[in-house]
Amino acid sequence: MSTGRKRSALSYIPGLTNNAVLKLILFSAVLYVILALTWAVIMLVYQGMPIYEQYFLPNLALPALPGIKSHWWTIFTYGWFYNFPGGFWELVSNMLWLYCFGSVVQMLVGPKQVIPLYLYCLLVGAVFYLLSQVLPGELGKTPHTIGLLGPRAGLIGLAAAAVTLTPQYRFYFTDTFSIPLLALAGVFAALMIIGSVSHGVYLPIILMLVGSGLMGFGYIKLLKAGYRPGEWMYTVTGKIEGLVTPDEKAEWKRHNKKRNEVLNKMYEPKQGISQKRIDDILDKINQKGYNSLSAEEKDTLMRAGKE
């Protein structure tokens, strides 16, 4: 059965088409592999880490406030990469948390809300991180020499959104054993804060997590109020997909229209041959092919097509 549009390669992965959480996990894993390959190439070509840390990673990591003007695009990239080498187990644990909270959001408000929510939380977290650096003295100090990397802001936002949607939700591991979502979110938030202050208490990191959590809470409140803050993303991507992916139904209709115009012009009733006779022969071609015609039928078409 035709779906009306050509299918992308990713649509053949089971469960991926309508599973935004799985898309995020797959995309994060692919980017990690790309980062690992890039690191390996730089190590082979330049024989050292300085090139990687001084010239490559700063173009992905969110810098301190003075550097954002020359690296503005890092607001969109910092949440998708890790400080490689290393970071594999951090990726695994983060994707488990993403699946945990993202699946709850997806189940309750649908897959189309997960990716916009995640992106908004990353962006708002970055804004809070940058703006908090204007605080005086040690309050605005950041711990990163290269810059901020990792999806903590997006994950905190998903956790806040899940709790806002259904604070009484429980994860059932067996018929008798379950863990409340609220407790799991609390453990996750504590781990994020502990990990962020492991080398000292830095207010910009804390405020980044607070800001992304507020974004997750606010996004769900907007949904409940009837707004669709992420709808524009799918509208834009739908238009782009429409430009690069032909509409099969439209193409078929256009092809049939041209075909019928040509056939009607070719086989207008001529030389005493009735339109019904021509239509019967054309129907036979459509059903059985041209080779199924008798010599007399082929001759009739030939005579009908002559000027």
C-alpha positions as CSV (number, residue, x, y, z in Angstrom):
1,M,0.0,0.0,0.0
2,S,1.4,3.4,-0.9
3,T,1.8,5.9,1.9
4,G,1.8,8.9,-0.4
5,R,5.5,9.7,0.2
6,K,8.7,7.8,-0.3
7,R,10.0,6.3,2.8
8,S,13.4,7.4,4.2
9,A,16.0,4.8,5.1
10,L,15.4,5.4,8.8
11,S,11.7,4.5,8.5
12,Y,12.7,0.8,7.9
13,I,14.2,0.6,11.4
14,P,11.4,-1.1,13.5
15,G,9.6,1.3,15.9
16,L,11.6,4.4,14.8
17,T,9.0,6.2,12.7
18,N,6.7,7.1,15.7
19,N,9.3,6.9,18.5
20,A,10.9,10.3,19.1
21,V,12.8,9.0,22.1
22,L,14.5,6.3,20.0
23,K,15.3,8.9,17.4
24,L,17.1,11.0,20.0
25,I,19.0,8.1,21.4
26,L,20.0,6.9,17.9
27,F,21.1,10.5,16.9
28,S,23.1,10.9,20.0
29,A,24.9,7.6,19.5
30,V,25.7,8.4,15.8
31,L,27.2,11.8,16.9
32,Y,29.3,10.1,19.5
33,V,30.7,7.7,16.8
34,I,31.4,10.6,14.5
35,L,33.2,12.4,17.3
36,A,35.2,9.3,18.1
37,L,36.2,8.9,14.4
38,T,37.1,12.6,14.2
39,W,39.3,12.3,17.3
40,A,41.0,9.2,15.8
41,V,41.7,11.0,12.5
42,I,43.1,14.1,14.3
43,M,45.3,11.8,16.5
44,L,46.7,10.0,13.4
45,V,47.3,13.2,11.3
46,Y,48.5,15.6,14.0
47,Q,49.9,13.2,16.6
48,G,48.6,14.9,19.7
49,M,45.7,16.2,21.7
50,P,46.3,20.0,21.5
51,I,44.8,20.4,18.0
52,Y,41.7,18.5,19.1
53,E,41.3,20.4,22.3
54,Q,42.3,23.8,21.1
55,Y,40.7,23.9,17.6
56,F,38.0,21.3,17.3
57,L,36.2,20.9,20.6
58,P,35.8,24.7,21.2
59,N,33.7,24.7,18.0
60,L,31.2,22.3,19.7
61,A,31.3,23.3,23.4
62,L,29.4,26.2,24.8
63,P,32.0,28.8,25.8
64,A,32.1,31.3,28.5
65,L,30.0,34.4,27.9
66,P,32.8,36.5,26.2
67,G,33.3,33.9,23.6
68,I,29.7,33.3,22.6
69,K,29.8,36.1,20.0
70,S,32.4,34.3,17.9
71,H,31.0,30.8,18.6
72,W,27.2,31.5,18.7
73,W,26.4,28.2,17.0
74,T,27.6,26.2,20.0
75,I,24.3,27.0,21.7
76,F,22.8,24.4,19.3
77,T,25.7,21.9,19.4
78,Y,26.9,21.7,23.1
79,G,24.1,19.4,24.2
80,W,24.8,16.7,21.6
81,F,28.5,15.9,22.2
82,Y,30.8,14.7,25.0
83,N,34.3,15.4,26.0
84,F,36.0,12.7,24.0
85,P,38.1,10.6,24.7
86,G,36.0,9.1,27.4
87,G,32.4,9.8,27.9
88,F,31.1,6.4,26.7
89,W,29.6,5.4,30.0
90,E,28.3,8.9,30.5
91,L,26.5,8.5,27.1
92,V,25.1,5.2,28.1
93,S,23.8,6.5,31.5
94,N,22.4,9.6,29.9
95,M,20.5,7.6,27.2
96,L,19.0,5.4,29.9
97,W,17.7,8.5,31.7
98,L,16.5,9.9,28.4
99,Y,14.6,6.7,27.7
100,C,13.2,6.7,31.3
101,F,11.7,10.2,31.3
102,G,11.3,10.6,27.6
103,S,9.1,7.5,27.3
104,V,6.7,8.9,29.9
105,V,6.4,12.2,28.1
106,Q,5.9,10.4,24.8
107,M,3.3,8.1,26.1
108,L,1.2,10.9,27.6
109,V,1.5,13.7,25.1
110,G,2.7,11.9,21.9
111,P,6.0,11.6,20.1
112,K,5.7,15.0,18.3
113,Q,6.3,16.8,21.6
114,V,9.4,15.1,22.8
115,I,12.0,16.5,20.4
116,P,10.8,20.1,20.5
117,L,10.7,19.9,24.3
118,Y,14.2,18.5,24.5
119,L,15.6,21.2,22.1
120,Y,13.9,24.0,24.0
121,C,15.3,22.7,27.3
122,L,18.9,22.6,25.8
123,L,18.5,26.2,24.5
124,V,17.0,27.6,27.7
125,G,19.7,25.8,29.7
126,A,22.4,27.4,27.6
127,V,20.8,30.9,28.0
128,F,20.7,30.5,31.8
129,Y,24.3,29.3,31.8
130,L,25.5,32.3,29.8
131,L,23.4,35.0,31.5
132,S,24.4,33.8,35.0
133,Q,28.0,34.5,34.2
134,V,27.3,38.3,34.5
135,L,27.0,37.7,38.3
136,P,29.8,39.5,40.1
137,G,32.9,37.8,41.3
138,E,33.0,34.1,42.0
139,L,29.3,33.7,41.5
140,G,29.6,33.9,37.7
141,K,32.7,31.7,37.4
142,T,32.5,28.6,35.3
143,P,34.7,25.4,35.7
144,H,35.2,24.7,32.0
145,T,38.4,25.5,30.2
146,I,37.2,24.2,26.8
147,G,33.5,24.8,27.3
148,L,30.3,23.1,28.4
149,L,29.4,19.8,26.8
150,G,26.7,17.2,27.4
151,P,22.8,16.9,27.4
152,R,22.2,17.5,31.1
153,A,19.9,20.5,30.4
154,G,17.8,18.5,28.1
155,L,17.5,15.5,30.5
156,I,16.6,17.7,33.4
157,G,13.9,19.3,31.3
158,L,12.4,15.9,30.3
159,A,12.4,14.8,33.9
160,A,10.6,18.0,35.0
161,A,8.1,17.6,32.1
162,A,7.4,13.9,33.1
163,V,6.8,14.9,36.8
164,T,4.6,17.8,35.7
165,L,2.5,15.5,33.6
166,T,2.0,12.7,36.0
167,P,3.6,13.0,39.5
168,Q,1.9,9.8,40.7
169,Y,3.3,7.6,37.9
170,R,5.2,4.5,38.9
171,F,7.7,2.3,37.0
172,Y,6.7,-1.3,37.5
173,F,9.5,-3.8,37.3
174,T,7.4,-6.7,38.6
175,D,3.8,-7.1,39.7
176,T,4.7,-6.1,43.2
177,F,7.8,-4.0,42.9
178,S,7.7,-0.4,41.5
179,I,9.5,2.9,41.8
180,P,7.7,6.2,41.9
181,L,8.6,8.6,39.1
182,L,8.9,11.4,41.6
183,A,11.5,9.5,43.5
184,L,13.4,8.5,40.4
185,A,13.4,12.1,39.2
186,G,14.7,13.2,42.6
187,V,17.6,10.7,42.5
188,F,18.4,11.9,38.9
189,A,18.4,15.6,39.9
190,A,20.6,14.8,42.9
191,L,23.1,12.9,40.7
192,M,23.1,15.8,38.1
193,I,23.8,18.3,40.9
194,I,26.5,16.2,42.5
195,G,28.2,15.6,39.2
196,S,28.1,19.3,38.5
197,V,29.7,20.3,41.8
198,S,32.2,17.5,42.0
199,H,35.0,20.0,41.3
200,G,33.4,22.9,43.1
201,V,30.1,24.7,43.4
202,Y,29.6,26.8,40.2
203,L,26.4,28.8,40.1
204,P,26.1,28.9,36.3
205,I,25.8,25.1,36.2
206,I,23.2,25.0,38.9
207,L,21.2,27.8,37.2
208,M,21.4,26.0,33.9
209,L,19.8,22.9,35.4
210,V,17.2,25.1,37.1
211,G,16.4,27.0,33.9
212,S,16.0,23.8,31.8
213,G,13.8,22.3,34.5
214,L,11.6,25.4,34.4
215,M,11.4,25.1,30.7
216,G,10.2,21.5,31.0
217,F,7.6,22.5,33.5
218,G,6.5,25.5,31.4
219,Y,6.3,23.5,28.2
220,I,3.8,21.0,29.7
221,K,1.7,23.8,31.1
222,L,1.5,25.4,27.7
223,L,0.4,22.1,26.2
224,K,-2.3,21.8,28.8
225,A,-3.4,25.3,28.0
226,G,-3.9,24.3,24.4
227,Y,-0.8,25.7,22.9
228,R,1.6,23.8,20.7
229,P,5.1,25.4,21.1
230,G,6.8,22.7,19.0
231,E,4.4,22.6,16.1
232,W,6.4,25.0,14.0
233,M,9.4,22.6,13.9
234,Y,7.3,19.9,12.2
235,T,5.8,22.4,9.9
236,V,9.2,23.6,8.7
237,T,10.7,20.1,8.5
238,G,7.5,18.9,6.6
239,K,8.0,21.6,4.0
240,I,11.6,20.8,3.6
241,E,10.8,17.1,3.3
242,G,8.2,18.0,0.7
243,L,10.7,19.8,-1.4
244,V,13.2,17.0,-1.5
245,T,10.8,14.0,-1.3
246,P,8.4,13.6,-4.2
247,D,4.7,13.1,-3.4
248,E,4.0,9.7,-5.0
249,K,0.2,10.3,-5.3
250,A,0.7,13.7,-6.9
251,E,3.3,12.3,-9.3
252,W,1.0,9.4,-10.2
253,K,-1.9,11.8,-10.9
254,R,0.3,14.0,-13.0
255,H,1.6,11.1,-14.9
256,N,-2.0,9.7,-15.5
257,K,-3.2,13.1,-16.6
258,K,-0.5,13.4,-19.2
259,R,-1.0,9.8,-20.3
260,N,-4.7,10.3,-20.8
261,E,-4.2,13.5,-22.7
262,V,-1.8,11.7,-25.1
263,L,-4.1,8.7,-25.5
264,N,-7.1,10.8,-26.1
265,K,-5.3,12.8,-28.7
266,M,-3.9,9.7,-30.4
267,Y,-7.1,7.7,-30.4
268,E,-9.8,10.2,-31.3
269,P,-12.6,8.4,-33.2
270,K,-11.6,8.3,-36.9
271,Q,-12.3,6.4,-40.1
272,G,-15.7,5.2,-38.8
273,I,-14.2,3.6,-35.6
274,S,-16.4,4.3,-32.6
275,Q,-15.1,5.7,-29.3
276,K,-16.5,2.6,-27.5
277,R,-14.4,0.3,-29.6
278,I,-11.2,2.3,-28.8
279,D,-12.1,2.4,-25.1
280,D,-12.5,-1.4,-25.1
281,I,-9.1,-1.9,-26.7
282,L,-7.5,0.5,-24.2
283,D,-9.1,-1.3,-21.3
284,K,-7.7,-4.5,-22.6
285,I,-4.2,-2.9,-22.7
286,N,-4.5,-1.7,-19.2
287,Q,-5.6,-5.2,-17.9
288,K,-3.5,-7.6,-20.0
289,G,-0.9,-5.4,-21.8
290,Y,-0.4,-4.5,-25.5
291,N,0.8,-7.9,-26.5
292,S,-2.6,-9.4,-25.6
293,L,-4.2,-7.5,-28.6
294,S,-5.2,-9.4,-31.7
295,A,-3.9,-8.4,-35.1
296,E,-7.3,-6.8,-35.9
297,E,-7.3,-4.8,-32.6
298,K,-3.8,-3.6,-33.3
299,D,-4.8,-2.6,-36.8
300,T,-7.8,-0.7,-35.4
301,L,-5.6,1.3,-33.1
302,M,-3.2,2.0,-35.9
303,R,-6.0,3.3,-38.2
304,A,-7.5,5.3,-35.3
305,G,-4.2,7.0,-34.7
306,K,-3.6,8.1,-38.3
307,E,-4.3,11.7,-39.3
